[in-house]
Amino acid sequence: MDAEKKDVVLCAVFALLLAGGFLLCVFLPKNKYSDSERRMLSPMPELSAESVWKGRFMSGFEDYAADAFPFRDSFRRIKALTALKIFFRQDNNGIYEVDGFLAAMEYPMNETSLIRAAGRFRHICEKYLTDENKVYLCVIPDKNCFLAGGSGHPVMDYGEFERQMAKLADFAEYIPISDLLGRYDYYRTDTHWRQEKIADVAERLALAMGAEFSQDYDICRLERDFYGVYHGQAALPLPPDELWYVTGEDISNCEVYDWQNRKEIPVYDMEKAAGRDPYEMFLSGSLSLITIKNPGAWTDKKLVMFRDSFGSSIAPFFISSYSQITLVDIRYIHPDMIDQFIEFDACDVLFLYSTLVLNHSDMLK
C-alpha cells in the first residue's frame, strides 16, 4: 500500500471513530447520577443567545461532555490504572491505595481550622452548659494516620493534631483513642470506621465518662456488598467491603426520633442499607438532630453528643449506658437553635469529631 492510500485509510478510520463517538454521545441514554462517584452529573446547559454570548453555554457544555462521555467509568478506570501503575503517580483524584486500602490525601494540618472548631465548641459550652455538665472531647484519627507514613505519602503529625485540639478545647476533658485503632478498623474503600471493630473505643469513651458499658450484643452482616465512597473516586478495580452491625435487646427496644424530619426512625435503616450509600443505614445517615431513648436503661444518665458521620455508627454502643442520647450535627443545624429541641440539665456532653472535619471546620455552623 503506497503512502497516499495509507493516508486515505487513516483519515477514513479517524472519521469513522469521530462519527461513531458522536452518534454514541447523541443516542446513548444519559445518566443523571454517578453511582460510582456519588454525585449528580452535569446536565446539558440551556442553549440561548445570551448563554452563548456570555460564555456560560460553552463552560457548561464542557462539564456536560465530560460527564456524558460514552463508557465513562471504563475510561476513568483505565486512566487511574495508567496513572498509578505505569506513571507511578502517588494518587488519582486525590485518592491513593496502600495494600488494598484507599484513603484521601489530607495534608497539611490547618491550625486556623482547629482554632475555629474549638471556638464553635466553646460557644456551645458558654451558651448552654453549667458546672453540672461534664464535658469531654475525642478526636477520631483519619485512616491516613495508619497508611500514609509508611507509603511515602504526605501525612500530618496526628499526635500533634490531637495535642493542639486538646489544648485549644481546654474546657473539655480529652479522651484519647488513637492507640486502639489501626488500618483494619476502617473500611478499605470508605472513610469510616467499621462498627464491629470499635467496641473497645466505645467502652473507653463510656467508662471515661463515668457510664457503664454493656458487652451484650450480637454482630450481623449486611447481605450485600459495600462499595465505599473512595471506591468510585479512585476508579480502581478493588473488591468490595463487608458491612457488619451490632444488635441487642436495648438497641431493638429503644425509641429514635428524627427532629429534622419530625418522625420516628430505626437505629438501622434497611432502606438506606439497600441504597446508594449503605453506611447511611446507621441512624439514617446525615441528620442534624436525633434523640434516642432507652426505656429499659439501668441509669438515668443522659448524653448529648456533638458529632459527624463517624458518630452514627458508634452511638448504638451507648444505648445501654444512657437513658437518653441526643446526637447533634452542627454541620446541618446552627448551635444557637438547638435549645429549641433539647435540654442540657445535668447531662454529659461529648464532642466526637474526625480529623477530616476538624481540619476543615468551615463546614461547622
Secondary structure, DSSP 8 states (H G I E B T S, - for coil): --HHHHHHHHHHHHHHHHHHHHHHHHHS---SEETTTTEE--------HHHHHTTHHHHHHHHHHHHS-TTHHHHHHHHHHIIIIIS--S-BTTEEEETTEEEE---S--HHHHHHHHHHHHHHHHHH--TT-EEEEEEE--THHHHHHHHT-----HHHHHHHHHHHTTTSEE---GGG--GGGB-SSSSSB-GGG-HHHHHHHHHHTT-------EEEE-SS-B--HHHHHHT-----B--EEEE-HHHHH-EEEETTTTEEE-SB-HHHHTSS-GGGGBTTSS-SEEEEE-TT-S---EEEEEE-THHHHHGGGGTTT-SEEEEE-TTTS-GGGGGGT---TT-EEEEEEEHHHHTTGGG--
